[in-house]
């Protein structure tokens, strides 16, 4: 993968991709580049107006792109079910679980889950399970790519306190949700291997990329000094969204991607560059922890992966 960039994405004509959170940042770039290379891309967005604006920008930047917007709120399992039930199309080759929230004050989703765990992990767990039959039907080349973060190194999932009700710390909650992304990928990869499925489950992280994630919480709480600090970091130290999206795009389309691979930028995101296999915390490779989180996720969402034998 040395020297790999988005220009190396192979022809995606005839393939369909769903990208969550595609209206801005990494999701927008991921959707645009897949569409630029011929894929039909569904922009799964919580805000319909922003999704439509992203669709128009993609059409302007990639003439002839096949894109459409579909409503999806990962903080509401009813919305996730509606999206899956209303999915239009005969096939689905790529599911990019990109959307996420970061370091928010304590909030709960529509279903009562701590928001970071609910959106970053449980929403995507449910979405993947509900779309799984279509992904399995797509055959060789189909992939589920879940976007984690190198910040997952700050904390693993606590099975006794999934919603962090004992003591909420926003950055630890974020880290746990990103560890959950990797545990989900680990267990999904295990189940796909056992089923001898062509579908590949991989993960990626952008390193430090300039997106609106860094400033969203500060804006929500009116913390202008923190917002300004994050803006300065984005401007002078972060990579661009184009650079940050490269590991995701490689995981989705690269030639050397295997079950449970985890890609990121060189030097763990300290500088942008072509994607490489990334280091990950040892707890994200724990079979026991992955199985436990999977069972809890099925119970909390009501979604079972029956297509893989339960």
C-alpha positions as CSV (number, residue, x, y, z in Angstrom):
1,X,0.0,0.0,0.0
2,X,3.1,2.3,-0.1
3,X,2.3,5.5,-1.9
4,X,-1.5,4.7,-2.1
5,X,-3.9,7.6,-2.5
6,X,-7.5,8.0,-3.5
7,X,-6.5,8.1,-7.1
8,X,-5.6,4.4,-6.8
9,X,-9.1,3.4,-6.0
10,X,-10.1,0.7,-8.6
11,X,-13.1,1.2,-10.8
12,X,-16.3,0.9,-8.6
13,X,-18.8,0.8,-11.5
14,X,-21.7,-1.4,-10.7
15,X,-21.1,-1.3,-6.9
16,X,-23.2,0.3,-4.3
17,X,-22.0,1.9,-1.1
18,X,-23.7,3.3,2.0
19,X,-21.7,5.9,3.9
20,X,-23.0,7.1,7.2
21,X,-22.4,10.8,8.2
22,X,-21.6,11.6,4.6
23,X,-22.7,15.3,4.7
24,X,-19.3,16.5,6.0
25,X,-15.7,15.8,6.9
26,X,-14.4,12.3,6.4
27,X,-17.7,10.8,5.4
28,X,-18.2,13.4,2.7
29,X,-14.7,12.8,1.2
30,X,-15.3,9.0,1.4
31,X,-18.6,9.3,-0.4
32,X,-17.2,11.7,-3.0
33,X,-14.2,9.5,-3.9
34,X,-16.3,6.3,-4.1
35,X,-18.8,8.1,-6.4
36,X,-15.9,9.7,-8.5
37,X,-14.7,6.1,-9.2
38,X,-18.1,4.9,-10.3
39,X,-19.9,3.6,-7.3
40,X,-23.6,4.4,-6.6
41,X,-23.4,6.0,-3.2
42,X,-26.1,6.5,-0.6
43,X,-25.5,9.4,1.7
44,X,-26.9,8.3,5.0
45,X,-27.4,11.6,6.9
46,X,-29.3,12.7,10.0
47,X,-29.9,16.2,8.6
48,X,-31.8,16.0,5.3
49,X,-30.9,19.6,4.2
50,X,-27.2,19.1,4.9
51,X,-27.3,15.8,3.1
52,X,-28.9,17.4,0.1
53,X,-26.2,20.1,0.1
54,X,-23.5,17.4,0.2
55,X,-25.2,15.6,-2.7
56,X,-25.1,18.8,-4.8
57,X,-21.4,19.4,-3.9
58,X,-20.5,15.9,-4.9
59,X,-22.3,16.2,-8.2
60,X,-20.4,19.5,-8.9
61,X,-17.0,18.0,-8.0
62,X,-17.6,14.7,-9.6
63,X,-19.8,15.2,-12.7
64,X,-21.9,12.2,-13.5
65,X,-21.7,10.9,-9.9
66,X,-24.6,8.6,-8.9
67,X,-25.5,9.7,-5.4
68,X,-28.7,10.1,-3.3
69,X,-29.6,11.0,0.2
70,X,-31.4,8.8,2.7
71,X,-32.4,9.8,6.2
72,X,-30.6,8.0,9.1
73,X,-30.3,9.1,12.7
74,X,-28.0,6.7,14.5
75,X,-29.2,8.0,17.9
76,X,-32.7,6.5,17.2
77,X,-33.0,2.8,16.6
78,X,-36.4,3.4,15.0
79,X,-34.6,5.5,12.3
80,X,-32.0,2.8,11.8
81,X,-34.8,0.2,11.2
82,X,-36.6,2.6,8.9
83,X,-33.4,3.2,6.8
84,X,-32.8,-0.5,6.5
85,X,-36.4,-1.4,5.7
86,X,-36.6,1.3,3.1
87,X,-33.2,0.6,1.5
88,X,-33.6,0.9,-2.3
89,X,-31.5,-1.1,-4.6
90,X,-30.7,-4.7,-5.6
91,X,-27.3,-4.9,-3.9
92,X,-25.0,-3.5,-1.3
93,X,-21.3,-3.9,-1.7
94,X,-19.8,-1.4,0.8
95,X,-21.1,-0.2,4.2
96,X,-19.0,2.5,5.7
97,X,-19.8,3.1,9.3
98,X,-18.3,6.5,9.5
99,X,-20.7,8.8,11.4
100,X,-19.8,9.6,15.0
101,X,-19.8,12.1,17.9
102,X,-16.9,13.0,20.1
103,X,-16.5,14.1,23.7
104,X,-20.0,15.3,24.2
105,X,-21.5,16.3,27.5
106,X,-23.6,13.6,29.0
107,X,-26.6,12.9,26.8
108,X,-28.9,10.0,26.0
109,X,-30.2,8.7,22.7
110,X,-33.8,8.2,21.9
111,X,-33.5,4.7,23.3
112,X,-31.8,5.7,26.5
113,X,-28.2,4.9,25.7
114,X,-25.3,7.2,26.5
115,X,-25.0,9.1,23.3
116,X,-21.4,8.3,22.3
117,X,-21.8,4.6,22.9
118,X,-25.3,4.7,21.4
119,X,-24.3,6.5,18.2
120,X,-20.8,5.4,17.6
121,X,-21.3,1.7,18.4
122,X,-24.9,0.6,18.9
123,X,-26.4,2.5,16.0
124,X,-23.8,1.0,13.6
125,X,-24.1,-2.5,15.2
126,X,-27.9,-2.4,14.4
127,X,-27.4,-0.9,11.0
128,X,-24.9,-3.5,9.9
129,X,-27.0,-6.4,11.2
130,X,-30.1,-5.1,9.4
131,X,-28.2,-4.7,6.1
132,X,-26.2,-7.9,6.5
133,X,-28.3,-10.1,4.2
134,X,-27.7,-7.6,1.3
135,X,-24.0,-7.4,2.0
136,X,-23.7,-11.2,2.0
137,X,-25.5,-11.4,-1.3
138,X,-23.0,-9.1,-2.9
139,X,-20.3,-11.7,-3.1
140,X,-16.5,-11.2,-3.3
141,X,-15.3,-7.7,-2.7
142,X,-18.1,-6.7,-0.3
143,X,-16.9,-5.0,2.9
144,X,-18.0,-3.4,6.1
145,X,-15.6,-0.7,7.2
146,X,-16.0,0.8,10.7
147,X,-14.2,4.1,11.5
148,X,-12.6,4.0,14.9
149,X,-10.0,6.3,16.4
150,X,-6.5,6.1,17.8
151,X,-8.1,7.6,20.9
152,X,-9.5,4.1,21.6
153,X,-6.2,3.5,23.4
154,X,-7.5,5.7,26.3
155,X,-10.1,3.1,27.5
156,X,-11.7,-0.2,26.9
157,X,-15.4,-1.1,27.3
158,X,-16.7,-1.7,30.8
159,X,-19.3,-4.5,30.5
160,X,-20.7,-3.5,33.9
161,X,-21.3,0.1,33.0
162,X,-21.8,0.4,29.2
163,X,-23.6,3.7,29.6
164,X,-21.1,5.2,32.0
165,X,-23.7,5.9,34.6
166,X,-21.3,5.6,37.6
167,X,-18.9,8.4,36.6
168,X,-19.2,10.1,33.2
169,X,-16.0,11.4,31.6
170,X,-16.5,12.6,28.1
171,X,-13.1,11.6,26.6
172,X,-13.2,8.2,28.3
173,X,-16.7,7.6,26.9
174,X,-15.4,8.5,23.5
175,X,-12.5,6.1,23.8
176,X,-14.7,3.3,25.0
177,X,-17.0,3.8,22.0
178,X,-14.1,3.6,19.7
179,X,-12.8,0.5,21.4
180,X,-16.3,-0.9,20.9
181,X,-16.0,-0.2,17.2
182,X,-12.9,-2.4,17.1
183,X,-14.4,-5.2,19.3
184,X,-17.4,-5.2,17.0
185,X,-15.1,-5.6,13.9
186,X,-13.1,-8.3,15.7
187,X,-16.2,-10.4,16.5
188,X,-17.9,-9.8,13.1
189,X,-14.7,-10.9,11.3
190,X,-14.7,-14.0,13.5
191,X,-18.3,-14.8,12.6
192,X,-17.7,-14.1,8.9
193,X,-14.8,-16.5,8.9
194,X,-16.8,-19.2,10.6
195,X,-19.5,-18.8,8.0
196,X,-17.0,-18.9,5.1
197,X,-18.5,-15.6,3.9
198,X,-16.9,-13.4,1.2
199,X,-17.8,-10.3,3.2
200,X,-14.8,-8.7,4.9
201,X,-15.0,-6.7,8.1
202,X,-12.2,-4.1,8.6
203,X,-11.7,-0.9,10.5
204,X,-9.8,2.4,10.0
205,X,-8.9,5.6,11.8
206,X,-8.0,9.0,10.3
207,X,-5.3,10.0,12.7
208,X,-5.7,13.7,13.6
209,X,-7.8,15.1,10.7
210,X,-9.5,18.4,10.6
211,X,-13.3,17.9,10.8
212,X,-16.2,19.4,12.7
213,X,-16.0,16.6,15.3
214,X,-13.4,18.6,17.3
215,X,-15.5,21.7,17.7
216,X,-19.0,20.2,17.9
217,X,-19.1,19.7,21.7
218,X,-17.7,23.1,22.4
219,X,-20.2,24.8,20.2
220,X,-23.0,22.8,21.8
221,X,-22.0,24.1,25.3
222,X,-21.0,27.6,24.2
223,X,-17.4,27.1,25.3
224,X,-15.9,29.6,22.8
225,X,-12.3,29.4,24.2
226,X,-12.3,25.6,23.7
227,X,-13.9,25.9,20.3
228,X,-11.2,28.4,19.3
229,X,-8.4,26.1,20.6
230,X,-9.7,23.2,18.6
231,X,-10.0,25.4,15.5
232,X,-6.3,26.4,15.9
233,X,-5.3,22.7,16.2
234,X,-7.3,21.8,13.1
235,X,-5.7,24.6,11.1
236,X,-2.0,24.1,12.1
237,X,-1.6,20.5,13.1
238,X,-4.3,18.3,11.7
239,X,-4.3,16.6,8.3
240,X,-7.0,17.5,5.8
241,X,-10.2,15.5,5.5
242,X,-8.9,14.1,2.2
243,X,-5.8,12.7,4.1
244,X,-7.9,11.5,7.0
245,X,-10.3,9.6,4.7
246,X,-7.5,7.6,3.0
247,X,-7.4,4.8,5.5
248,X,-11.1,4.3,5.2
249,X,-11.0,4.3,1.4
250,X,-8.1,1.8,1.4
251,X,-10.0,-0.5,3.8
252,X,-13.0,-0.3,1.5
253,X,-11.3,-0.7,-1.8
254,X,-7.6,-1.7,-1.4
255,X,-6.2,-4.9,-2.8
256,X,-4.7,-6.3,0.4
257,X,-7.5,-6.1,3.0
258,X,-8.3,-9.0,5.3
259,X,-10.7,-9.8,8.1
260,X,-10.2,-7.6,11.2
261,X,-7.5,-5.4,9.6
262,X,-7.1,-1.9,11.0
263,X,-5.7,0.9,8.9
264,X,-4.5,4.4,9.8
265,X,-1.9,7.0,8.7
266,X,1.8,6.6,9.2
267,X,3.2,7.1,12.7
268,X,-0.2,6.6,14.3
269,X,-1.5,9.9,12.8
270,X,1.3,12.1,13.8
271,X,1.7,12.9,10.1
272,X,-0.5,12.3,7.0
273,X,0.5,9.9,4.4
274,X,-0.5,6.7,2.7
275,X,-2.4,4.3,4.9
276,X,-0.7,1.5,6.8
277,X,-1.8,-1.3,9.1
278,X,-2.2,0.4,12.5
279,X,-1.3,-0.6,16.0
280,X,-4.3,-1.3,18.3
281,X,-4.9,-1.8,22.0
282,X,-4.6,-5.5,23.0
283,X,-8.1,-5.4,24.5
284,X,-9.6,-4.9,21.1
285,X,-8.4,-8.3,20.1
286,X,-9.9,-10.1,23.1
287,X,-12.3,-12.8,22.0
288,X,-14.0,-12.8,25.3
289,X,-14.6,-9.1,25.4
290,X,-15.8,-9.1,21.8
291,X,-18.3,-11.9,22.5
292,X,-19.5,-10.1,25.6
293,X,-20.0,-6.8,23.8
294,X,-21.8,-8.6,20.9
295,X,-24.3,-10.3,23.3
296,X,-25.0,-7.0,25.1
297,X,-25.4,-5.2,21.8
298,X,-27.9,-7.7,20.6
299,X,-29.9,-7.4,23.8
300,X,-29.8,-3.6,23.8
301,X,-30.7,-3.1,20.1
302,X,-32.9,-6.2,19.5
303,X,-30.9,-6.9,16.3
304,X,-29.5,-10.4,15.8
305,X,-27.2,-11.5,13.0
306,X,-29.3,-14.5,12.0
307,X,-27.8,-14.6,8.5
308,X,-24.5,-15.7,10.3
309,X,-26.2,-18.3,12.5
310,X,-27.2,-16.0,15.3
